[in-house]
Amino acid sequence: MKINPSLQIPDVLTDSMRLAFDDPDFMVRDEARGIRLQLELLKADVLQTHAGIHQTVVVFGSARFVSLEQAQERLAQAMASKDEQARSHAERAVRNATYYEAAREFASLVAKASADTSAPHRFTICTGGGPGIMEAANRGAYEAGAPSVALNIVLPNEQVPNPYISPHLSFQFHYFAIRKMHFMLRAKALVAFPGGFGTMDELFEILTLIQTHKSQKVPVLLFGSSYWKNVIRFDVMLDHGTITEADQQCFQFVDTPMQAWQAIQSFYPH
């Protein structure tokens, strides 16, 4: 039987000859969006399950806060330069560094308390994988000798994964929606530190999911009551009838790492 030469696989494949899943140009087409969404959902889920990650404590907040050590260095440099604007910004960085250090301490508390717990019941710190509060929480877990999850996102201004992430649990997402879904899939508690638009977006999506019973009720802790009560006037929303008193039970304020950890422990009595 003779082989038709035209049916032999050429040395250089044309686009049409490539296997669909091995064709990057095809995979990024608009028509393949549904497949990409499914793959983003599946990959992080399968690998976390394989790594024994069943329950997470999600920590999020500003990507702009730095450690106390970095903030103090900035302040020293600003004072030496006698630049008043730089000094003002550096002083603010020192104030905000208290949140960085609190997130670091909180994550360490969770990691140490969960160290001897079996995998199905262990709490693992999970963040968005970037700098600021995310870095602080990953750092706290790392310093306690525990792995932590990072759900990073591809942004125009590249968000580089922080150095304290467990490499085998560092995931990259294109779609915000799938990334948010992963935050909630394993979350047994969420701790929101002060932050900007991204933090507000994540917080209110979580509260909406809980309010509408699309997600199970878990502790949602707003760390830094003075910040949150000034930035979001929940009492005004209540006065106008846009939320109910029951809705206010979807979250609570905390001001120390230990207070946050105790709130989680009281929600899951052993």
N, C-alpha and C positions, 0 to 999 in steps of 0.2 A: 504494500500500500504506500503510495507516494504522499509525502507531506507537502501541502500547499505552502510554498515559501512565504506567501503574504500573511499566513497565519502564525508564523514563528514570532516569538516575542523579541522585539528589536533591543539592541544594546541601550538605547536611550528611549525611555517611555514617553509617548505623547500624553497629554493631559487625560485624554479619554481612556487610555490604557491603564492608568494608575488605579489601584484598588481604592475605593472611595475613602476608606478611613486612613489611607496613607497619602492622600492628596491634600496638602495644606491649602492650596488655592480653592479647592472645592469646599473644604470644611469651613472656610470663613465667608462663604457666600450667604446672602440674606436668607435664601431658601433653607439653609442648614441651621438656622438659629435654634430651632427646637431641639436639634441633636446636641448642640453646644450647651444649651441650658440643662439638658438631661445629664450630660457628661460632667458638668460642673457640680451638679447635685450629687452624682454617684461617686465621683472620685474621692472627695473629702469624707464622705460617709463610709465607704468601704475601708479606706486606710485608717480612719479613727477606730472603727470597730476592730480591725486587725491589731491595732496597737493597744486595745483594751480601754479605750476612752469611752465611758458610758454616761458620765455625769460631769457637767462643767459648771463653773462659776464664772460668768462673763463679766469682765471689767472693761469699761469704756469711759472716755473723757477726752479732754483736749490733747491734741498732738503737739501743742506748742509749749507745754510746761517742761522744764528741765529739772535735773537733780539739784539739791541744795548746794552741792559742791560746785557745779557748773554755774549756778546763779551767783554764788559768792565771787567766783572768778570774774564773771562779767561785771559785777559791781566794782570790784577792785580796779579793773581796767578802765571803767567809766570814770571813776573818781580820779584816777591818775591823768586821764585825758582832759578832765575838767569840762567835759561835754554834758551840759545839763539835761538835754533830751536823752542821751544815752544813759545818764545816771538814773533818770526817772524810769526808763524802761527796765534797767537792771534791778532797781528796787522792787518794781512790780514782779519781776522774775523771781526774786527772793521770796516774796510773799506767796506766789503761786507754787513755789517749790515745796511748800508744806503739803500740798495735795499729791505731788509726785512721791514724796517720802511716805505719805500715808498709804497710797496705793501699793507701794513696795512692801510696806509692813503688813498690810492686809493680805496680800498674796502669799507672803511667807507664813502667816498664821494658818491660812487654809491648807497650804502644802504640808506643813509640819503636822497639823492635826489629822491629815488624811494619809500620812506616810504608811501607817500600819493597817490601813483598811483594805479589804479585798477589792479587786478591780470593779466589780459591778456596783459597789457602794462608795467608791472613792470619788472625791471632788477634784477635778483638774481645772486649773486656771486657763481661761480662754480670752484672748484679746483680738483686736484688729491687726496686730502685728507691726504697727508703725512706731513712731517715737512718742514722747510725752508720757501720758498716763498708761498707754499701752506698753511702752517699754518698761515703765516702773513695775507693772504687774508681772510681766514676763521675768523681769529681773528678780523680783521677790521670790518667785517660784524656783528660779534657777539657783539662787543663793541658798535656798532650803534643800537643794538637791533633788527637786522634782521636775518632771517634764511639764511643758505647757503648750497649749495650742495657739496658733496664730492664723487668723483668717484675713489675709492681706488682699488689697484691691489694686488693680492697675489704674493709675491716674495719670493725667497729662503731665503733672509735676510728679515724677516718679516717687512713690512711697517705698523707701527701702526698708526691708525687714530689719528690725532691731537685732542687736547681737546676742540677746538673751533667749531667743526662741529655740525650742527643740527642733533641729533640722528636719526630722522625720515627721513632724507635726506642723510644718509650715506650709500653708496652702495659698495659692494665688487665684484670685477671681477676676473675671471681667464684669460680671453682672452683679450689681448691688443687691438685687432681689434674692438671688441664690445665696449670696454671702449672708444676708440677714436671716434667711431661712436656717442656715447652718448655726447661726448664733442661738436660735431658739430650739433647735432639734434636740440638743442634749442639755440645755440650760436648766439648772435647778435653782439658780439665783442670778440676779443681775445687779451690778453695782455701778451706778452712773456718777462719775466725778464731774466737776464743773467742766464745761466744754462749749463749743460753738455750734454751728449749723449741723455738722455731722452727728454730734452727740444728741442734739435735739431731735433730729430725724430718727435716729435709732431708738431713743427713749419713747417718743410718742407712737412709733409703730408698735413697739412692745406693749405699751399701755393699751393701745387700741385692740390688739390681739387678745389681751387678757379681758378687757372690758366686754368684748363681743363674744367671748368664749370660743375663740378660734384657737386659743392656746390654753394649756392648763395654767392655773394660778401658781405663780412662784414669787418669792420675795423680790421686789424691785426696790432697791435701796438708793435713795438720793443722798450722796455723800457731800456734806457741807451745807447744812440747813440755811445758813445766812445767804449763801449764793443762790440756792434754788428758790428760796422764798422771795428773794428780790427780783430774780429773773423771770420766774413764772408765778403769776398771782392766781394760784388755784382757788383761793377764797373768793376772788372776783368772778371767776368762772362759775363757782357755786352760787353766788348771789344772783348772777344773770340766768341761772338755770341751764347752762350749757353742759354742766356735769351734775351728778347727784352725789349725795353723801356716801353712797355705796361705792361710787367711782373713786373717791378719795382713799378707800381701803385697798386700792390696787398698788399703793406705794407707801413708803415711810421714809422719814428723814433720819440720817445717822451722822455722827460727827467724829467718831474715832474708829480706827481699824477693829478694835475689840468689840465695840458696839455693833459694828456691821457683822462680824463673825457670829456674835451671840444671837443676833436677829435671825440669821440663817439656821443656826443650831436649834433655836426654839421653834422654828417652822417645821423642822424634821426631827422630832424627839425620838431618841433611840430607846 
